[in-house]
Amino acid sequence: MNMSEKEVTCDEPDQVDVFGTISHSITSRDVLQDIKSDQTDDDDEDGVSIKRSKLETNTISNKHVDLVSAEKSDDNVIMKTNKKSEWEILEHQGPIFPAEYTPLPDNVQFIYDKQKIKLSPAAEEVAGFYAKMLDHKYTENKIFNENFFTDWRDIMEEEEKNLIKDIAKCDFSQIKDYFELLSENKKKQTTEEKKMLQSERKKIKNKYGYCIVDGNREKICNYIIEAPGLFKGRGDHPKMGKLKTRVMPEEITINCSRGSVVPKPPAGHQWGNIIHDNSAFWLASWVGKVSGKKKYVELDPSSTLKQEKDKQKYDTAKRLHKYIDEIRKSYTEHSMNNMSILERQRTVALYFIDKLALRAGNEKDDDLADTVGCCSLRVEHVELYDIKDNKENVVEFDFLGKDSMPYYISVPVEPHIFKNLVEFKKNKKDTEDLFDDLDTKSLNEYLKTLMPELTAKVFRTYNASRTLQMKLDAFNKADATIDEKVQHYNQANREVATLCNHQRTARVPTSARAEKLEKEIKQARLKVDIAETEDSRESARRELIKLENRLDQTLNKQVALNTSREHYMDPRITVAWCLKHDVPLHRVYSERLLSKFQWAIKLADKDFVFG
């Protein structure tokens, strides 16, 4: 059986007939795709996606697959006891996998150099991945096409490889049209068919989407292994277009409690390893082939353990407020006078991590995108100006941040910080490290001497939350409508997203549109002010609100609000502000975030303040 390469996110499989009840007209693939729609299905923030192994799967296709085993864990499995225990009992049924590939009908063919060619199943499946993206900008990208074509040829049979040598001669149009037809047919499903899909979806989720943790039934985030596909990445990632192959059971490590029933792997397969690590929150793991990083099947953010971990993260960031003034004293000129070069580099790096919310920066493999953080900045990434735009001591940063997102900012700094940067750059080549005596590990070790559990990421969380708190506190419009309050919240969120450099994957040119709307809003406000009757004033006010909503939506296209909203802004700030200003939480939080932040909703009142 073939298994699919995939990473771990809150997703569910593509084709599965676990219960053997799905009719011919409603495919098991439909069931799994519907389930996956509830979970994230794009490349993750590390620029890697959720797929693995060759083009084969531990399928749950059109055969009954019982993943519950009578096999008990034995004394040969690995037991880790060197970390804090998070649970005593962990039982689950393991991940489920996408179905095997279904070949195209004979009348749907790939064309090369104007000749019809019947591809091998493996090559045909990968051709389908590309065909589905023909209308997307990715297939116009040179790097994407080169990576795709290289990986595609790698899985071709020798005869295919000898024939197909130029992507420009490839015609995927028939395959593209076929998948579009399937998509259209799915939209035409009857009410009865949709109900059947929902029923099967619920059965699968109830059986595989939950685990038992210390006697409690907890939701699993991503129990379905993602189907194979092409890596999209973010920004100008050098691996975009590479093939994400199927994840095989042999690549997966299962984590469960000792003595529990071990999930049964698909017929003809076995798990790569079985461990009992009660310090971990994950249920299964493997190494993503595109990223080279570990991927996990994890507890859902709504689970008890995850909620507690989330709360601890924000409590740690909140605790930094008690230390921050003392820490910032180390940035002063007086404090830096007698420091060694290492201490000064560390202090300047910390200054930028604090003031600009820069990531610390970690080492990476040579074949990954040239992305950097604060500690890995090179001389070429930083330009210094005595005077720029009528400001003194200006530092200009220009580099690729996480996910290959460009980071560009020009900021004035204190004279002594500027002076140190001049020294750090002196007599160095552009490709040399700016902070050549510093690395992320030593920086984080130093931070823990300033405050227990302090890391560079805690600074980002702290500054993101403090920024949100201050921006929301500035709201003082007593007669504001709910829409106006939500606009203010989004504006505060945008400030945080900008601070953290959370850009959208595809930047949309919105500046001209925003400027035009701002001019129209000024005119609309003038009409409200000069309206002679209450009716005309109300009409002008409604038009003003429409324009403000459009501007809000336009500005939201420039940054990724959800990243900071979900991971960096203490949710208790949002809950408190919404309570204080009578804003329904569902206006600022999606259903998923409402579930994730239940702990904050229960704990925070309108008087909560971060800091």
C-alpha positions in Angstrom: 0.0 0.0 0.0 1.2 3.5 -0.7 1.6 6.1 2.0 1.6 9.8 1.7 4.2 12.4 2.6 2.9 14.9 4.9 3.4 17.2 7.8 1.3 17.6 10.9 -1.3 20.2 11.2 -4.9 20.1 12.3 -6.0 18.2 9.2 -7.7 15.0 8.2 -7.1 12.6 5.3 -8.1 12.9 1.6 -9.7 9.5 0.8 -10.9 7.2 3.4 -13.6 4.6 3.7 -13.0 3.5 7.2 -16.5 2.2 7.7 -17.2 0.8 4.3 -20.4 2.7 3.9 -19.5 5.4 1.5 -21.5 5.1 -1.8 -20.0 5.1 -5.3 -21.3 8.6 -5.9 -19.9 10.0 -2.7 -16.2 9.1 -2.5 -14.2 8.6 0.6 -11.9 11.4 -0.7 -14.8 13.7 -0.4 -15.3 12.8 3.2 -11.7 13.4 4.1 -11.5 16.7 2.1 -14.5 17.9 4.0 -12.8 17.1 7.3 -9.6 18.7 6.2 -11.5 21.9 5.5 -11.7 22.4 9.3 -8.0 22.3 9.7 -5.1 24.3 8.2 -4.1 22.9 4.9 -1.2 25.1 3.7 2.5 25.3 4.2 3.3 25.9 7.8 5.2 28.9 9.2 8.6 27.2 9.0 8.1 27.1 5.2 7.3 23.4 5.3 4.2 21.5 4.7 2.6 18.4 6.0 3.5 15.5 3.8 6.0 12.8 3.6 7.4 9.5 2.2 7.0 8.0 -1.3 3.8 8.2 -3.3 2.2 5.5 -1.2 0.0 5.5 1.8 -1.3 3.6 4.8 -4.5 4.1 3.1 -7.9 4.2 4.4 -9.3 4.1 1.0 -12.0 1.7 -0.1 -11.0 -1.0 2.4 -11.9 -1.3 6.1 -8.9 -0.4 8.2 -9.1 -1.1 11.9 -6.5 1.0 13.6 -7.2 -0.4 17.1 -4.8 -3.1 18.0 -4.8 -5.7 20.7 -1.0 -5.3 20.7 0.2 -4.1 24.1 3.3 -2.0 24.5 6.2 -4.1 25.7 9.5 -3.7 27.5 11.4 -3.0 24.2 10.0 0.4 23.6 11.8 3.6 24.6 10.9 5.3 27.9 12.0 8.9 28.5 11.9 10.1 32.0 14.3 13.0 32.1 11.7 15.8 31.7 8.7 17.0 33.6 5.8 14.6 33.3 2.7 16.1 31.6 0.5 13.0 31.7 0.2 9.5 33.1 -2.1 7.9 30.6 -2.2 8.6 26.9 -4.2 6.4 24.6 -5.2 7.0 21.0 -5.8 5.2 17.7 -2.9 6.6 15.7 -3.1 8.8 12.6 -5.0 7.8 9.5 -3.6 8.1 6.0 -4.8 9.3 2.6 -5.9 6.7 0.1 -3.8 5.4 -2.7 -3.8 7.4 -5.9 -6.7 6.8 -8.3 -5.4 6.9 -11.9 -7.0 9.3 -14.5 -9.6 8.0 -16.9 -8.1 6.8 -20.3 -9.6 9.8 -22.1 -7.7 12.2 -19.9 -4.1 12.4 -21.0 -0.8 14.2 -20.5 0.6 15.7 -23.7 4.3 16.2 -24.3 5.6 18.0 -27.5 2.1 17.6 -28.9 2.1 13.8 -28.4 -0.3 12.0 -26.0 1.6 10.0 -23.3 0.2 7.5 -20.8 2.2 8.2 -17.6 3.0 5.7 -14.9 0.8 6.1 -11.8 3.5 7.9 -9.8 4.4 10.3 -12.5 0.7 10.9 -13.4 -0.1 11.7 -9.8 2.6 14.4 -9.5 1.5 15.8 -12.9 -1.9 16.2 -11.3 -0.5 18.3 -8.5 1.0 20.7 -11.0 -2.1 20.7 -13.2 -4.3 21.8 -10.3 -2.0 24.9 -9.9 -1.9 26.0 -13.5 -4.0 29.1 -12.7 -1.9 30.1 -9.8 1.1 32.5 -9.9 3.3 29.7 -8.5 3.5 28.0 -11.9 4.8 31.2 -13.4 7.7 31.2 -10.9 11.0 29.9 -12.3 12.2 28.4 -9.0 8.9 26.6 -8.5 9.0 25.2 -12.0 12.6 24.1 -11.8 12.1 22.3 -8.4 8.9 20.7 -9.6 10.4 19.4 -12.8 13.5 18.1 -11.1 11.5 16.2 -8.4 8.9 15.0 -11.0 11.6 13.5 -13.2 13.1 11.8 -10.1 10.0 9.6 -9.7 9.5 8.9 -13.4 10.3 5.6 -14.9 13.4 5.5 -17.1 11.4 5.6 -20.4 9.5 8.7 -19.2 12.7 10.3 -18.0 14.3 9.8 -21.4 11.3 11.4 -23.2 10.2 14.2 -20.9 13.1 16.7 -20.7 11.6 20.2 -21.1 8.8 21.6 -19.0 8.0 24.1 -21.8 6.8 21.2 -24.0 4.5 19.8 -21.3 0.7 20.2 -21.7 -1.2 19.6 -18.5 -4.5 21.1 -19.8 -6.5 17.9 -20.0 -5.6 16.9 -16.5 -6.4 20.4 -15.2 -9.8 20.4 -17.0 -10.6 16.9 -15.5 -10.0 18.1 -11.9 -12.0 21.2 -12.5 -14.9 19.0 -13.7 -14.6 16.9 -10.5 -14.8 20.0 -8.5 -17.9 21.3 -10.3 -19.6 17.9 -9.9 -18.9 18.0 -6.2 -20.8 21.3 -6.0 -23.8 19.6 -7.5 -24.2 17.0 -4.8 -27.7 16.4 -3.6 -28.8 17.3 -0.1 -28.9 13.6 0.7 -25.3 13.1 -0.5 -24.1 16.0 1.6 -25.9 14.5 4.6 -24.2 11.2 4.0 -20.8 12.9 3.8 -21.4 14.8 7.0 -22.4 11.5 8.7 -19.2 9.7 7.6 -17.2 12.7 8.5 -18.6 12.7 12.0 -17.9 8.9 12.4 -14.3 9.3 11.4 -13.8 12.3 13.6 -15.4 10.6 16.6 -13.2 7.5 16.2 -9.8 9.0 15.3 -10.1 12.7 16.3 -9.9 12.1 20.1 -7.6 10.6 22.6 -7.7 9.8 26.3 -5.4 11.8 28.5 -5.5 10.8 32.2 -9.1 9.7 31.8 -10.2 12.8 29.9 -11.4 12.6 26.3 -9.4 15.3 24.5 -9.5 16.5 20.9 -6.6 15.8 18.5 -5.5 18.6 16.3 -4.3 16.8 13.1 -5.0 13.1 13.2 -5.2 12.8 9.4 -1.9 12.7 7.5 -2.0 15.2 4.6 -1.9 13.9 1.1 1.2 14.5 -1.1 1.5 17.7 -3.1 3.9 20.5 -4.1 5.5 22.7 -1.5 4.4 26.3 -1.9 6.4 28.0 0.8 6.2 31.7 1.6 8.0 34.6 0.1 10.7 33.6 -2.3 11.5 30.2 -0.7 14.2 28.3 -2.6 12.3 25.0 -2.1 9.0 26.1 -3.6 7.7 23.5 -6.1 9.5 20.6 -4.4 7.5 17.4 -4.1 6.0 16.5 -0.7 5.8 12.8 -0.9 3.6 10.4 1.2 4.3 9.6 4.8 4.7 5.9 5.4 3.9 4.2 8.8 7.5 3.1 8.9 8.5 6.8 9.2 6.2 7.5 12.1 7.0 7.3 15.8 4.0 6.6 18.0 3.9 8.1 21.5 1.5 6.5 24.1 1.6 5.5 27.7 3.3 2.3 28.8 0.8 -0.5 29.1 -1.8 1.1 26.8 -3.1 -0.4 23.6 -0.7 0.5 20.9 -2.5 1.8 17.7 -2.3 -0.8 14.9 -0.5 0.3 11.8 -2.1 -0.3 8.3 -2.0 -3.8 7.0 1.5 -4.8 5.7 3.2 -2.0 7.6 4.7 -1.3 11.0 5.4 1.9 12.9 8.9 3.2 12.8 9.1 3.3 16.6 6.9 3.3 19.7 7.9 5.4 22.7 6.4 6.4 26.0 7.5 10.0 26.5 5.1 11.6 29.1 6.9 14.9 28.9 5.6 15.4 25.3 2.3 16.7 24.0 2.5 14.9 20.7 1.0 11.5 19.8 2.9 10.8 16.6 5.9 12.3 14.8 8.1 12.0 11.7 10.6 14.1 9.8 9.4 16.1 6.9 11.4 15.4 3.8 11.2 19.0 2.4 11.9 20.7 5.6 14.1 18.1 7.4 12.2 19.1 10.6 10.1 17.0 12.9 6.4 17.1 12.4 3.8 16.1 14.9 0.3 14.9 15.5 -0.6 16.9 18.6 -3.4 17.7 21.0 -5.8 20.3 19.9 -5.4 23.8 21.3 -8.7 23.4 23.1 -7.3 20.4 25.1 -6.7 20.9 28.8 -2.9 20.5 28.6 -2.6 22.8 25.6 -4.8 25.5 27.3 -2.6 25.4 30.4 0.6 25.6 28.3 -0.9 28.6 26.4 -1.7 30.3 29.7 1.8 29.7 31.0 3.3 31.3 27.9 1.4 34.5 28.4 2.0 34.5 32.1 5.7 34.3 31.5 5.5 37.3 29.1 3.4 39.2 31.5 5.9 38.6 34.3 8.6 40.3 32.1 6.9 43.6 32.8 8.3 43.5 36.4 11.8 43.1 35.0 11.7 45.2 31.9 12.8 48.5 33.4 15.9 47.0 35.0 16.8 45.1 31.8 16.5 48.3 29.7 18.9 50.1 32.0 21.6 47.9 30.5 21.0 49.6 27.1 22.1 52.9 28.4 25.5 54.5 27.5 26.6 54.5 31.1 26.0 50.8 31.5 27.8 49.9 28.3 30.9 51.9 28.9 33.0 49.2 30.5 31.5 46.2 28.7 33.6 43.7 26.7 32.9 43.3 22.9 30.8 40.2 23.6 28.8 42.0 26.2 28.2 45.0 24.0 27.2 42.9 21.0 24.8 41.0 23.3 23.4 44.2 24.6 22.9 45.8 21.2 21.2 42.6 19.9 18.9 42.5 22.9 18.1 46.2 22.3 16.9 45.3 18.8 15.0 42.2 20.0 13.2 44.4 22.5 12.6 47.6 20.6 12.0 46.0 17.1 10.6 42.6 18.1 13.3 40.9 16.0 13.5 37.1 16.2 16.7 35.9 17.8 17.7 33.9 14.6 18.9 30.3 14.4 21.3 28.4 12.3 19.9 26.6 9.3 20.9 24.2 6.6 22.7 25.6 3.6 19.9 24.7 1.2 17.2 26.6 3.0 16.2 30.2 2.3 18.7 32.8 3.3 16.6 33.9 6.3 18.1 35.5 9.3 17.3 36.9 12.7 19.0 39.3 15.1 22.0 37.1 16.1 22.6 35.9 12.5 22.5 39.4 10.9 25.3 40.0 8.5 27.1 43.3 7.7 25.2 43.5 4.4 21.8 43.5 6.2 22.5 46.7 8.1 23.2 50.2 6.7 24.1 53.1 9.0 23.3 56.8 8.2 24.5 59.7 10.3 21.5 61.6 9.0 18.6 60.3 6.9 15.2 61.9 6.3 16.1 64.6 8.8 16.8 62.0 11.5 20.1 61.3 13.2 21.8 57.9 13.8 19.5 56.0 11.5 19.8 52.2 11.2 18.4 50.6 8.0 17.6 46.8 8.2 17.0 44.9 4.9 16.9 41.1 5.0 14.7 38.1 4.6 13.0 37.1 7.9 11.2 33.9 8.8 9.3 32.3 5.9 11.4 34.3 3.5 9.4 37.4 4.3 11.3 40.6 3.6 12.1 42.7 6.6 12.8 46.4 5.8 12.8 49.2 8.4 14.7 52.4 8.9 14.8 53.6 12.5 16.8 56.2 14.5 18.6 54.8 17.5 20.5 56.2 20.5 23.9 57.6 19.7 25.8 55.0 21.7 23.9 52.2 20.0 24.8 53.7 16.6 28.4 54.1 17.7 28.7 50.4 18.7 27.2 49.3 15.3 29.8 51.4 13.5 32.5 49.5 15.4 30.8 46.1 14.9 30.9 46.7 11.1 34.4 48.0 10.9 36.9 46.1 8.8 34.3 43.4 8.0 33.1 42.0 4.7 29.5 42.3 3.7 29.1 38.5 4.2 30.5 38.5 7.8 28.4 38.4 10.9 27.5 41.7 12.5 27.5 40.1 15.9 30.4 37.7 15.3 31.0 36.9 19.0 27.3 36.1 19.7 24.9 33.2 19.0 21.3 32.5 19.9 22.1 29.8 22.4 24.5 32.1 24.5 22.0 35.0 24.2 19.1 32.8 25.6 21.4 31.5 28.4 22.2 35.1 29.3 18.5 36.1 29.2 17.7 33.4 31.8 20.0 35.1 34.2 17.9 38.2 33.9 14.6 36.4 34.5 13.7 32.7 34.8 12.3 31.3 31.5 13.2 34.5 29.6 13.9 34.0 25.9 13.9 36.2 22.8 10.4 34.9 22.0 9.2 36.0 25.4 10.2 39.5 24.4 8.2 39.3 21.2 5.2 38.1 23.0 5.6 40.8 25.7 6.0 43.6 23.2 3.2 42.4 21.0 0.8 42.2 24.0 1.9 45.5 25.4 1.4 47.2 22.0 -2.1 45.7 21.8 -2.9 46.8 25.4 -1.7 50.4 24.8 -3.5 50.8 21.4 -6.7 49.4 22.8 -6.5 51.6 25.9 -6.4 54.6 23.5 -9.9 54.0 22.4 -12.2 56.5 24.0 -15.1 57.1 21.6 -18.2 56.7 23.9 -20.8 56.6 21.1 -18.9 54.2 18.8 -20.8 51.5 17.0 -19.8 47.9 17.1 -18.3 48.2 13.6 -16.2 51.2 14.7 -15.0 49.3 17.8 -14.0 46.4 15.6 -12.1 48.7 13.2 -10.2 50.1 16.2 -9.3 46.6 17.3 -8.1 45.7 13.8 -6.0 48.8 13.7 -4.4 47.8 17.0 -3.9 44.3 15.7 -2.3 45.7 12.5 0.2 47.7 14.7 1.2 44.4 16.4 1.4 42.5 13.1 3.6 45.2 11.6 5.9 45.2 14.7 6.3 41.4 14.3 6.7 41.6 10.5 3.7 39.3 10.0 3.1 39.9 6.3 0.7 38.0 4.0 2.3 35.4 1.8 1.2 37.4 -1.3 1.6 41.1 -0.8 -1.2 43.1 -2.4 -0.5 46.5 -3.7 -2.9 48.5 -1.5 -1.2 51.8 -0.9 -2.9 53.7 -3.7 -6.3 52.2 -2.9 -5.9 53.1 0.8 -4.8 56.7 0.0 -7.9 57.1 -2.2 -10.2 55.8 0.5 -8.6 58.0 3.1 -9.4 61.1 0.9 -13.0 59.9 0.5 -13.3 59.4 4.2 -12.2 63.0 4.9 -14.8 64.2 2.5 -17.4 62.0 4.1 -16.6 63.3 7.5 -17.0 66.9 6.2 -20.4 66.0 4.9 -21.4 64.7 8.3 -20.2 67.9 9.9 -22.0 70.3 7.5 -25.2 68.3 7.2 -28.2 70.6 7.8 -30.8 68.0 8.7 -30.7 64.9 10.9 -31.7 62.7 8.0 -28.9 64.0 5.8 -26.5 63.7 8.7 -27.5 60.1 9.2 -27.2 59.3 5.5 -23.7 60.8 5.5 -22.7 58.9 8.6 -23.8 55.6 7.0 -21.7 56.4 4.0 -18.7 57.2 6.2 -19.0 53.9 8.0 -19.0 52.0 4.7 -15.9 53.8 3.6 -14.2 53.1 6.9 -15.0 49.5 6.7 -13.6 49.3 3.2 -10.4 51.0 4.3 -10.2 48.6 7.2 -10.5 45.6 4.8 -7.9 47.1 2.5 -5.4 47.6 5.2 -6.0 44.1 6.5 -4.7 42.8 3.2 -1.3 44.1 3.9 -0.5 42.1 7.0 -1.4 38.7 8.4 -3.4 39.6 11.5 -4.2 36.0 12.6 -0.5 35.1 13.4 -0.2 37.7 16.1 -3.8 37.3 17.2 -3.3 33.6 17.7 0.3 33.4 18.9 1.6 36.7 20.3 -1.3 38.8 21.8 -2.4 37.7 25.2 -6.1 36.8 24.7 -7.0 38.2 28.1 -6.4 41.7 26.7 -8.9 41.1 24.0 -11.5 39.5 26.3 -11.2 42.3 28.8 -11.5 45.0 26.1 -14.5 43.4 24.5 -16.2 43.0 27.9 -15.5 46.7 28.7 -16.8 48.0 25.4 -19.6 45.5 24.8 -18.0 43.9 21.7 -19.2 40.3 21.0 -16.1 38.1 21.0 -17.1 36.4 17.8 -16.5 39.8 16.0 -12.8 39.5 16.7 -12.2 35.8 17.2 -13.0 33.0 14.9 -14.8 29.9 16.2 -11.4 28.1 16.4 -9.8 30.9 18.4 -12.8 31.0 20.7 -12.2 27.4 21.4 -8.4 27.8 21.8 -8.8 30.7 24.2 -11.5 29.3 26.5 -9.0 29.6 29.4 -8.8 33.3 28.8 -12.5 33.8 28.4 -13.1 32.0 31.7 -10.4 33.9 33.6 -10.3 37.5 32.3 -12.7 40.2 33.4 -13.0 43.7 32.1 -10.4 45.0 34.5 -7.6 42.8 33.3 -4.4 44.6 32.3 -1.3 43.1 30.7 1.7 44.2 32.7 
